[in-house]
């Protein structure tokens, strides 16, 4: 059978007594994820393992590039941090073909009466799409580029205006989510050299 491996916040998992139940119980604290992912195939070769409930909060109204790590339960959840979180998790997940699955937490922001964090109270903002289903967050567009067979090209951080880096210098980094092999950027009608996708 498939055993779900929860990547919940370390504090919550430890408070519920799950931190000591590594591979035996199938639940572990997020801070132990790298160790568990490294050891799981050897310790449980006959088990199918999946990663569930991984995610980070994000407000499409809060922009910071580069983002600072948000404080758990705090009011600041920059959209760029969620994107970097998912980029890092997917980079680890996709290199482990023995995983039976992975489950992002979650598709849409949703009501959560006990929460008072991010840009407004009563909302769990870990969704890849906003509560009103109107705005796809950067992490959504990242996964679309990773998983879609249709051509995808998205210039990331479009909502981060004005860009602090551009104000401080004449140079700006441009992040692109794509499933293409090469990308060419045009600035003020001038093509910049094509770049290979990493």
N, C-alpha and C positions, 0 to 999 in steps of 0.2 A: 504494500500500500504506500501511498504518498504521506509523508509526515511534513506538516507545515512547520517551518522554522521562522519564528516571529522576530523581526528586527525592531522591537519597540525601544522606546527611550530607556536608557540604563536605569534611571531612577525609579521609574514605574515598575520595571521588571524586578529590580532588587527588592522593592517594597512589597511585592507580591510573593517573594520567595522563589522566583524563577531563575535568579542569576546563577545558582549552583546547579541547575538542571541543564547542563550543556547538551550533549548529544543524546543522552539517555531519554530525557523527557521531550526533546525536540524544540524546546523553547530556550532562548538565550537573550541576554542583554545586547543591545546594539554595539556596545564597546567591545564585545567579544566576537563580533561577526567575522573579522579577518581570520582569527585563530580557528573558529569553527569551520569556516569555508575551506581552510587549508587542511584540516584534519578529517573532515567528514568522509571523504571517499575511502580512506584507509580504514577508519573505525567502523563504518557502516556500509560495507560494499554492497550488501543486498537490499539496502533501503533506497527508495526514491525520495529525495529531499527537495523541498520548495522553499522559497523565501517569500514571506508574506508581510504585509503592512509596513512597507518602507516608504518614507516620504518626509517632506519638510514644508512648513507653512510658507505662504507667499501672498502678498497683496499686490495686485496689479497697479495700485495707487502708490506703492512705496518702491522707489528706485534708488539703487546705489551700485556704482560700478567703479572699482571692485567692491563687492559687498563685505560688510563685517558680519561675523557669525552672530545671529540673533540670540538673545537670552531666552531660554525656555520660559514660556508664559509671558514674555514681554510684548510691548506694543509695536515693535519694529520688526517686520517680516519682509525684507526686500525681495522682490521677484527674482533678482539675479542669484541670490543665495539658493533658492529652491532649484533653479536650473543647474547650478554647479553641483548641488547635492545629487540630483538625478544623473547628471553626467558621470559622476564618480561611481555611483552605485551600478549603473548599467555597464560601465567599463569593467567592473569586477564580475558581474553576472554573466555577461556574454562570453567571458573566457572560461566558463565552467559548464561545458556541455552536459555534465552528469546531473545538473539541476533539472528536476522535473518541471519546474515552473518558477515564476516570480510574479508577485502581485503588488502593484503600486497602490499605496494608500494616499489618495483615492482619486477617482475621476473628477468629481465635482465638489466644490466647497459645499458645506451643509450646515444646517442649524445645529447648535450644540449649546444648550442653555447654560451649562456650567463654565463655559470659556469666556475669558475676558483678555484676549490677546490679539495681536495683529492690528488691522486698521479699524475693527469694530467688535463690540462684544456680542456673544451669542453665536459666533460663526467659527467652525473648524475650517481654516483656510489652507489645508493641505491639498486641496483639489488641484487638478491640472487645468480646470476650467472654473471660472468664477461662479458664485452662488446663483446669479441670474442667468447663467448659461450663455452669456453674451461675449465673454472675453476668454480666448484661449491663452493661457499663460505660456511663458517661454519654455518651461519644462514640457508642456504638451507638444509644442512645435519641435522640440528636440527629439522626442520619441517618434513623432510623425516622420522625421527625416531618417531615424534609425530603422523603423519598421515598415514603412510604406513602400509599395512597389511602383506607385505613381511618382513622377518627378516631384521633388520637394526642394524649394530654395527659400530660406527665410533669413533676413538680416536680423540678428538678435539685438536685444536691448533697445528697440525702437522707442519704447516709452520713456527711456532714460534721457530726458532732454531738460535743460542743456547738459551736454556731457562735460563732466568736470575735467577729464583729461584733455579735451580739445581746448577748453578755456585756459588751461595751464600751459599748453604748448601748441605748436602748429601740427602735431601728429596725433592721429587717433587710430586705435586698434579697432578693427571691424570683425566681429564674430558672425559666422554664417552657419546655419544648420541646413545641411543638404544631404541628399543621397546620391548626388552626382560625383563624378571623379575629379573635375576641375571647375574652378569658379573664376570669373573675371569680374572685377569691380570697375565701374565707371564713375568718375568723380568730375563734376562740372564738364561733362562731355568728353573727357579724356579717359581712355581705357588704361587701367593699371595692368601690370603683368599678371597673367593667369597664375593661379596658385593651385597646387595639388591639395586635395582634401586629406586631412589627417584624421 
